[in-house]
Amino acid sequence: MAASRRNVRYRVEREGFAFVLDPDQVSAVKALPDFEGREEPAVAEEFLRTHAEGWADALAAAGAAKGDYSVRVDGRQGKAHLSQAGTLVFSADL
């Protein structure tokens, strides 16, 4: 079962924005202080649910296009970087 989770992309939608967390980013989420010790899939799903509304509000306020956004977690900077079609659109504090 663990092997199949490595291929799972986690996705949460809010107000026309979809936030997608690739499997390789889950380990970065698990290293964040608020999510340490938690396991998949709960850690990825909770991380996205926790931040999706704020990210959607910020993207809408900035006039960003609705659609899918890839989430890259940078634990050292304490930021989530949101990209659409490979282009960085927004960085948010975690």
C-alpha positions as CSV (number, residue, x, y, z in Angstrom):
1,M,0.0,0.0,0.0
2,A,2.8,2.4,0.8
3,A,4.2,2.0,-2.7
4,S,0.9,3.1,-4.3
5,R,0.8,6.3,-2.2
6,R,4.1,7.5,-3.7
7,N,2.2,8.0,-7.0
8,V,-0.7,9.9,-5.5
9,R,-1.1,13.6,-6.2
10,Y,-3.1,15.3,-3.5
11,R,-5.6,18.0,-4.7
12,V,-7.9,20.5,-3.0
13,E,-10.1,22.9,-4.8
14,R,-11.3,26.3,-3.5
15,E,-13.2,29.0,-5.5
16,G,-12.0,27.8,-8.9
17,F,-8.3,27.3,-7.8
18,A,-7.0,23.8,-7.5
19,F,-3.9,23.2,-5.3
20,V,-1.9,20.1,-6.2
21,L,0.8,18.5,-4.0
22,D,3.0,16.0,-5.8
23,P,4.2,12.9,-3.9
24,D,7.8,14.2,-3.7
25,Q,6.6,17.3,-1.7
26,V,4.9,15.2,1.0
27,S,8.2,14.6,2.8
28,A,8.8,18.4,2.9
29,V,5.3,18.8,4.5
30,K,6.1,16.1,7.0
31,A,9.2,18.1,8.1
32,L,7.2,21.2,8.9
33,P,6.8,21.8,12.7
34,D,2.9,21.7,12.5
35,F,2.9,18.4,10.6
36,E,5.8,16.4,12.1
37,G,5.0,12.8,12.9
38,R,1.9,12.6,10.7
39,E,1.6,10.1,8.0
40,E,0.1,10.0,4.5
41,P,-2.5,10.6,3.3
42,A,-3.7,12.6,6.3
43,V,-0.6,14.9,6.4
44,A,-0.9,16.0,2.7
45,E,-4.7,16.4,2.8
46,E,-4.6,18.4,6.0
47,F,-1.8,20.6,4.8
48,L,-3.7,21.5,1.6
49,R,-7.1,22.0,3.5
50,T,-5.3,24.3,6.0
51,H,-3.9,26.6,3.4
52,A,-6.2,26.4,0.4
53,E,-8.7,29.1,1.4
54,G,-6.0,31.7,2.2
55,W,-4.1,30.9,-1.0
56,A,-7.3,31.1,-3.1
57,D,-8.1,34.5,-1.5
58,A,-4.6,35.8,-2.2
59,L,-4.6,34.6,-5.8
60,A,-8.0,36.1,-6.5
61,A,-7.0,39.4,-4.9
62,A,-3.9,39.5,-7.2
63,G,-6.1,38.8,-10.3
64,A,-4.5,35.4,-10.9
65,A,-6.1,33.0,-13.4
66,K,-8.2,30.2,-11.9
67,G,-7.0,26.7,-12.5
68,D,-4.4,24.2,-11.2
69,Y,-1.5,25.3,-9.1
70,S,1.4,23.1,-8.2
71,V,2.6,23.5,-4.6
72,R,6.3,23.3,-3.7
73,V,7.1,23.5,0.0
74,D,10.3,25.2,1.1
75,G,10.7,24.4,4.8
76,R,13.9,26.4,5.2
77,Q,12.2,29.6,4.0
78,G,8.9,28.7,5.6
79,K,7.1,29.2,2.3
80,A,4.9,27.5,-0.2
81,H,5.5,28.3,-3.8
82,L,2.5,28.1,-6.1
83,S,3.1,27.6,-9.9
84,Q,0.8,27.4,-12.8
85,A,2.1,25.7,-16.0
86,G,5.6,25.7,-14.6
87,T,5.6,29.5,-13.9
88,L,5.9,30.7,-10.3
89,V,2.9,32.8,-9.6
90,F,2.8,33.3,-5.8
91,S,4.8,32.5,-2.7
92,A,3.1,32.3,0.6
93,D,4.4,32.2,4.2
94,L,3.6,29.0,6.0
